[in-house]
Amino acid sequence: MAGVHGLAAAGLVVLLLAAVAPAFAVDYTVGDTSGWSSGVDYDTWAKSKTFSVGDSLVFQYSMMHTVAEVSSADYSACSASNSIQSYSDQNTKIALTKPGTRYFICGTSGHCSGGMKLAVTVSAAAATTPTPAASSSARPVR
């Protein structure tokens, strides 16, 4: 019978470790295999993901596109003239460092109004440090 209890205890330990396993950062390739290009529904793409602090967005695109991080108002207006940050290196990795909504558009004329715009809502990072459970059977040695 001790063997059965030992297996049950080992299984419980595995389950507990899985429950408190740290969350790992994820690199999301924007648009998946299509990349940052015309003809992608970025609203649908973003809604199928959960973005957290520590994750990154990877924009892969051709020379005819750019990535501009903009304010909410500039996102709505498709204006890159007051961008927070602009990129044109064709392989841009942007770290999501704090909770909130971030807005990105293609700065090439007509591309944003054609759908090349992305809004992502970033949630706070999950706790990665497990809280040790107190054991009622543990007694100090005297």
C-alpha positions in Angstrom: 0.0 0.0 0.0 2.9 2.4 0.6 3.8 2.2 -3.1 0.4 3.4 -4.1 0.6 6.3 -1.6 4.1 7.1 -2.8 2.9 7.3 -6.4 -0.1 9.4 -5.5 2.2 11.8 -3.6 4.6 12.0 -6.5 1.7 12.7 -8.8 0.4 15.5 -6.5 3.9 17.1 -6.5 4.0 17.1 -10.3 0.5 18.7 -10.5 1.5 21.3 -7.9 4.7 22.2 -9.8 2.8 22.5 -13.1 0.3 24.8 -11.4 3.0 27.2 -10.3 5.3 26.9 -13.3 6.6 30.3 -14.3 5.1 31.9 -17.4 7.5 32.3 -20.2 7.7 35.3 -22.5 6.4 34.8 -26.1 7.6 36.3 -29.3 4.6 36.9 -31.5 5.3 37.2 -35.2 2.7 39.8 -36.3 0.5 38.4 -39.0 2.0 34.9 -38.4 3.3 33.6 -41.8 1.9 36.6 -43.7 4.0 39.0 -41.7 3.4 42.7 -41.6 1.8 43.2 -45.0 -1.4 44.3 -46.8 -4.4 42.0 -46.8 -4.1 40.7 -43.2 -6.9 41.2 -40.7 -4.8 42.3 -37.7 -7.9 42.8 -35.4 -8.7 39.1 -35.8 -5.1 38.2 -35.4 -4.7 40.1 -32.2 -7.9 38.9 -30.7 -6.7 35.3 -31.0 -3.7 36.1 -28.8 -3.0 37.0 -25.1 -0.2 39.5 -24.8 1.6 39.9 -21.4 4.4 42.1 -20.1 7.6 40.4 -21.2 6.3 39.2 -24.5 7.5 40.8 -27.8 6.0 41.6 -31.2 8.1 40.7 -34.2 7.3 42.6 -37.3 8.7 41.1 -40.5 8.0 43.2 -43.7 9.3 44.3 -47.0 11.0 47.6 -47.9 7.7 49.1 -49.0 6.4 49.0 -45.4 7.3 50.6 -42.0 6.2 50.2 -38.4 5.2 53.3 -36.5 4.1 53.1 -32.9 1.5 55.8 -32.4 -1.1 57.2 -29.9 -4.7 56.1 -29.9 -5.8 59.3 -31.7 -3.1 58.8 -34.4 -4.1 55.2 -34.7 -7.7 56.2 -35.4 -6.6 58.9 -37.8 -4.0 56.7 -39.5 -1.3 59.3 -38.9 2.3 58.5 -38.4 3.4 62.2 -38.3 3.7 62.2 -34.5 4.9 58.6 -34.0 6.2 57.5 -30.7 8.8 55.4 -32.5 9.3 54.5 -36.2 11.1 51.5 -37.7 12.0 50.5 -41.3 14.6 47.7 -40.7 12.2 45.0 -42.1 12.6 42.9 -39.0 11.5 44.8 -35.9 11.2 43.3 -32.5 9.3 45.4 -29.9 9.3 44.4 -26.3 6.0 44.7 -24.4 7.3 46.2 -21.2 4.2 47.5 -19.4 0.4 46.8 -19.3 -1.9 48.8 -21.5 -2.8 49.2 -25.1 -0.2 49.8 -27.8 -0.9 51.0 -31.3 1.0 50.3 -34.5 0.4 51.4 -38.1 2.3 51.2 -41.4 3.6 54.7 -42.1 3.5 54.2 -45.9 0.8 56.4 -47.4 -2.5 54.6 -47.7 -1.4 51.4 -46.0 -2.9 52.1 -42.6 -6.3 53.1 -44.1 -6.1 49.8 -46.1 -5.9 47.8 -42.9 -2.2 47.8 -41.8 -2.9 48.8 -38.3 -2.6 46.8 -35.1 -3.7 47.5 -31.5 -2.6 45.1 -28.8 -3.7 45.0 -25.2 -0.9 44.0 -22.9 -1.8 42.5 -19.5 0.4 42.4 -16.4 2.9 39.5 -16.3 1.7 36.5 -14.4 3.4 35.9 -11.1 6.5 33.7 -11.6 7.5 33.2 -8.0 5.5 30.4 -6.3 4.4 31.0 -2.7 5.5 28.2 -0.5 2.6 26.4 1.2 2.9 26.0 5.0 2.8 22.4 6.1 0.8 21.7 9.2 2.8 18.6 10.0 6.1 20.4 10.1 7.3 20.9 13.6 10.6 22.7 14.7 13.2 20.4 16.0 14.2 21.1 19.6 
